[in-house]
Amino acid sequence: MLDISNLTTGFQTDSGFLRAVDGVDFSIGRGETLGLVGESGCGKSVTALSIMRLIPSPPGRIESGEIYFEGTNLIDLSEKEMRNIRGDHISMIFQEPMTSLNPVYTIGDQIGEMFSLHRRLPRKETLEATLHLLTQVGMAAPQRVVSSYPHQLSGGQRQRVMIAMALALSPSLMIADEPTTALDVTIQAAILELLVSLKVERRMSMILITHDLGIVSEVAQRVSVMYAGQIVEESIVSDLFSEPLHPYTQGLIRSLPQTQDSRSRLYTIPGMVPKLSAIPSGCRFHPRCERVMDICRREPPGMFSPNNSRQVRCWLYD
């Protein structure tokens, strides 16, 4: 359904053109869920915005690459053509509902706009479709919610509104960017369960962007691990957790809390994700890597394939 090849997206700054996404490749099949994971600042959200062609320009731009969606290269489409793709075919749940929803319009107006613009539905049918959608996403008292403003709803309710807007036009691909951020644990579980059930019911594909490997283990079939703008490992989920290959992936998994011994000290990966203006030479992870070799400091590794289902960007597997 989606095939991304050598995607490079960056931003023009006083320090020059900085690549937030640098040569990213991945694909997703029909009905599949792909987890895109990594620390904050690794390029996950910029990758999603590139797919949607929502990179603010200036200062940002897609420098190179191809984004084929159902056989069409989205890079080649005009803005008018891309507007027909957004919502109808590809939708996105943005990271922070409070900043994504317009504070001066009611929830009913914001969801209803999808139906009136894309489906040309009259006002009465738009209201009926909006109420039906809110019911589908498990919203209590939908009649009250349609006349409410975003600030009058809880965080979990606003997230359900975002899901409703993403599902309004029955897209075939949904991108969920940190859909449970800033929600408490019980609400997180309910939102994830809702996303999975709606995905199965509507036979959608989904890209789930998160820094939480626990969520990926429950929801995704395949996972791509990002670091400093690049994919460093790609695998089916079960293989990734049973035998992580890249030292960065190993560090992420070791950082998960261990319930067996609550007294053990939580592992942390040393250092920080590098700034875009100070990307290290060679392997981008080498300043933080416990298994660094001389070649890691000199030459950037390509993607190696230890077997047919794994890819890893690390000199250990050359």
C-alpha positions, 0 to 999 in steps of 0.5 A: 500500500505504501512504499517509501524510498530514500526519503530525505526531509530537512529545514533551512536554518542559519547553519545550513540545510539540516536533514531531520529525515535522511534516506528513510526506506520502509513499506507497509502492506494492506491491513498491516500495522507498522510501529515506528519507534525511537526517542524524541528528536529521531525524525518520526513525526517529520516522516509522518508529516512528509507522507502527508505533505504537511512539512511547513515550507519555508523553512522545510522541504522534502529534498529527495525520495519517493512516497508511493501510495497505491501506485501514485508518487505523492511527491509528484502531486499538486497541493489540490490533488494532495488535499483529495488524498488527505482524509479520504485515503490517508488520515493522521491523528496528531500528537497533541489534540489541544493544539490540533483542534481549533479552539473557537469552533465546536466539535460538531463543526470541526468533524462536520467540515470533513463531510461537508467539504469532501462528501458535500452532505447537507447540514442535517446529514452531516450532523447525523454522520457526526453523531454516528461517528462519535458513537463509534469511537465510544464517546459518551453523550455525543449530543452534548459533545457536538456543541462543546468546544475543545477546552470543555472536554477531557484529554481522553475525549479530545483524543477520541474526537481526533480519532473520529476526525481521522476515521470520518472518510474511511481512509485506507491508511491511518497514521497515529502520532503518539496517540496516547501521549499525556493520557493516564494509563487507563485512558491509554489502554482504552484508546489503544483498544479502540484504535485496534478494533476500528482498524480491524473493523475497517480493514485499514493499515496503520503506522503507529508512531511512538517511543513506547516499545510496550505499545508496539509489542501489543499492537504492531506486526512489524517495527522500524526503529529510527535514530537521528533521522535514519532507520537503524533496524527493521523486523517483525515484532516477535523477532525484535523483542526476542533478539534485538540486533542493533545496539540502540534497539538493545538499549531501548529494550533494556530501558523497559521497566522490569517487573520481576525485580522492582529494586533493580536500577532502570537502565538508561542509554548514555548520552543524547540524540545528536542535534541536527547541526552536529551529526557524528561522522560514521555511525550516528549512534557510535558516541553512545554505543557500548560496542563501538569499533574504529570503523564505526567512527569513520564510515557510516554503515549501510543496511545489512540483512542477517536474514530475510526478515531482518535489516540492521544498520550496524557494522557488527552485521557486515 
